[in-house]
Amino acid sequence: MRWVVVAALMVWCIAGVADELPKDSNEIKSLTVEQAKEVASRSGIRLSLQGVASIDSAVAAELVKFRGVFLDLSGLAEIDDGIAEHLSDFEGKELCLDGVTWIDKETAEHLAASKVKKVSLLGLAKGMDKETAGIIKKGYRSKFIVAGPVLFIDKESAKSLVENARVFRNGIQLDELLSIDTESAEELSKYTGGRISLRSLTTIEPAAARELSKFHGSYQPTKYRTVSTCLRLDGLTTIKLAALRELTKYEGYLDISTVIRKKDEPENEELLCVPDCESEVWLITNWDSLSTFCFVRLNSHFTRQLVSIYRKKHGESILHLNDLTTITPSAAAALVEHSGGVSLAGLTTITPEVAAALAKHWGRLDLFGLTTISPEVAEALAKHRGYWLSLNGLTTITPESAEALAKHGRSLSLNGLTTITPEEAEALAKYKGEWLSLAGLTTITPEVAEALAKREGELSLGGLTTITPEALKILRANPDIELPSEFDEKP
């Protein structure tokens, strides 16, 4: 009899607690399983529990028994896959989870397979990985309601955005967009402002890239005016070569991430990838000046495309690729197709194979980044066909390397050398080209002067600041040696 009384008291207590729940369900702050049973049994079209900040799986299993059409759990900031599995049993028209800012793949899969017609996730921003985003995208519009930052866009949405945009202060910013199709890209390209930013795209298909490259905004290209629009795609992690070729047709400022090749093998020619970097690396490419590059490596195909574009715009002017830190022989071979000058000041070392490829260049070649070179590299560079070879970064040179460079036949600049030995001077004096510059030397010994005086051809020593009378007399004996004005022979 005692146990019957205890059981009755427990039932009465539970019922009493249930009775204590506010009539306005939004005022409820937490729920036990029994309380969840009570609120789920309430009649009505909508059950709103916006004040409930967290629930467990058992509570979720009871709440989905609500027979109305709308279950609002927008007070939840997060749910795991276990809770999502139970919530997927709700058979109403809409499940509102607008307070959730992050979900994983398993949670997304349960929600995608739910019996409810719509799942609202208006609070999601970047709170998902790539696989989860794929699940959300697949159910976009048919199952999921995703707003706030635009994660996905279709043709009609893009068209409406452009038509109503007028001129945004910061342009069209869709920096949460996870993918874009050809039709949507075509509509966005009609935007009449100055900037389109799509920083969350990790890849783009060639057809979509082709449409985006048509974006001119209100700045139509003319013969006398530089195009000022900007297309920002600096979230790309992989890109097909065909897509990259399409993007290079864009005539404004193109922002993409640093592009390198995984391997230099023929079977990988069609795929480029961006390296993982601890800090953000941007490529801000102005196709009108091509003055700033952050390439880590160029492959031969893209190099040819780059050279072609630059040559059409600027003819034989110097192509600056001074942030390039490494280059393959095949890319170097493609680069020399530019008939104008090429500056590669970012290269701190090169192989004999790369040197041999660059030596076939017919224009000016600047390699300021090299501080020393081997005799093999010097031998290869000596075959440079262009009119000017600048190695002003060299701070030291061996007699063997100097002897090899002396075979160069045009103009050679070694202004980074501040001192040389008589042996090195002897080798350089044999230089066969028209003009040799050693303007970095600030002082020389008579022995070095005697060796250099044997030079047959122009020699610039314009950096000398101090010199002994003996050395000066030796140098003055050669009329082809250029000296600073203060050391000119007085009448």
Secondary structure, 3 states (H helix, E strand, C coil): CHHHHHHHHHHHHHHHHHHCCCCCHHHCCCCCHHHHHHHHCCCCCEEECCCCCCCCHHHHHHHCCCCCCEEECCCCCCCCHHHHHHHCCCCCCEEECCCCCCCCHHHHHHHHCCCCCEEECCCCCCCCCHHHHHHHHHCECCCEECCCCCCCCCHHHHHHHHHHHCCCCCCEECCCCCCCCHHHHHHHCCCCCCEEECCCCCCCCHHHHHHHCCCCCCCCCCCCCCCCCEEEECCCCEEEHHHHHHHCCCCCEEEEECCECCCCCHHHCCEEECCCCCCCCEEEEECCCCCCCCCCCCCHHHHHHHHHHHHHHHCCCCEECCCCCCCCHHHHHHHCCCCCCEECCCCCCCCHHHHHHHCCCCCCEECCCCCCCCHHHHHHHCCCCCCCEECCCCCCCCHHHHHHHCCCCCEEECCCCCCCCHHHHHHHCCCCCCEEECCCCCCCCHHHHHHHCCCCCEEECCCCCCCCHHHHHHHHCCCCEECCHHHCCCC
